Amino acid sequence: MNSDIPDPSDWIDSKLSGLKDVDETLRCHICKEFFTAPMITGCGHTFCSLCIQRYLTNTSQRCPTCMQEQQISQLRKNVTVETLVEHFSAQRATILRVVKEAAKQPIPEVVEPPSSPDLDDGRRRSGRKRTRTNYTETLVSSDDIQVECPVCQAMLPGAAINRHLDNNCNDTGANGGNWLGTKKKTKPLRKIQRVNQASESVANVRRKLQDEGLSTSGSKQTLFRRYDEWVTLWNANVDNKTPRSKSDIKDDLRRWETTVVANENAQPVKMTIKNIDDRQWVQKHKEDYDYLIEQARKSILKKKQEKEKEQQQQQEGHQKAVDRREDNEPDMKRSETEGYQVVS
Amino acid sequence: MSGKRPSVAQKRLMKEYKQFISDPPQGISAGPADEDNFLLWECLIQGPDDTPYEGGLFPATLKFPQDYPLSPPVMKFTCEMYHPNIYKDGTVCISILHAPGDDPNMYESASERWSPIQSVDKILLSVMSMLAEPNDESGANIDASKMWRDDQEQFVKIVRGTVRKALGL
């Protein structure tokens, strides 16, 4: 079953065992999967958006790697790593297969192509030229660069950012649609605000849950935790390059409730002896106890009778066996069991 | 995995197990007790050389919470252990197994606590070095702590006794 879980150890026995480190670096330290919507912390460590948000809301306000203080608002997208993961994971299976096949056959030595100084020079020159053009291109088309809105963190072209801010982050107006409508018809997902348990009323949280189409049952604590997890799941989804549908996120929330929350609630309630007045308890449940005692007596009696019967049969059997064999060990065993039964 | 999609905890533990068996640390063996439930592991730890625990082979269990790796597992020796940092019921008291925030003995700095970047092999290695170097500042077994501080000879004697017991001698 282990072969279908890709992990860095797959590279260990291959010719490219160094790729183990590459593989490891592209994985989140929390879930050990390739980064999904990687976010970089203020201290420079990268985690999946969902993993780090969950950790910072539920466990500790410190970076898991270096223990420096850390807040969700400090997290930023790590776009380069996201692209890197995308390309590496797309090629991973192929590289692994090729490398493992190659391990079976001797690899022909790689011969460096001879390089002439002239060619080298030419290459370098053309390289410089290309860099320059790129630079000017970037300058000209700076309006096409995607920038993050400082208010709602939506990504939009530089040209649209001012209008976006003027409209209070609301681009759904007739004019605002032109930069959106050309490529995608879906509007960009927006992050939602966390609620503060100290300042937010329960009714408000209930309404928010209702607005999102989520369950509003449970105690105050449950409602707050549910909304908190919803915010975590939702905001992590917004960080995703290809966000999943709302119903998918709802499924995730449901799964979280059935595994994590249900398990916490399943812990046995501690019953302290102080809470119980034992005389009252005995009186209240006298009938039940009487019934149980009677049942227990009956079953003991029944077992005894059965065992006695068995013993009698065994004794007879043993008698025959002993007659036939001289080995008297089974006889000793029998007397041991007999002794045990007298006690019970 | 009970028919459903494995949870984050299950998935991560599968990976840890796979990595563990591909590159096992010396003197330690560990794995899920049952391949359908990755939340309970059994492990065997060899007593480190040049310590009273030398030559011993100590069985223990690791119980992982549903929200692993956000919260740490609980480690419990299933044989008799005499050690300042192991409770009499076998539960190991070591900073790497304490989540930041709960500090039963008020002495641990946040940097040596549990964090999701830790893993099973790191826990077991820490436990092994804990066997070699008890920390008498955090007494889980007060008697053993005192004995270790005041009467090393007697301490070694008792430990050797538990080692023989664990080996079934």
Interface residues (C-beta under 8 A of the other chain):
Chain A: M1 N2 I5 D7 P8 S9 I12 H29 I30 C31 K32 E33 C51 R54 Y55 N58 T59 S60 R62 P64 T65 M67 R255 T259 V260 N263 E264
Chain B: K4 R5 S7 V8 K11 R12 M14 K15 E16 Y17 K18 Q19 I21 S22 D23 E35 Q66 D67 P69 L70 S71 A99 P100 G101 A110 S111 S115 P116 I117
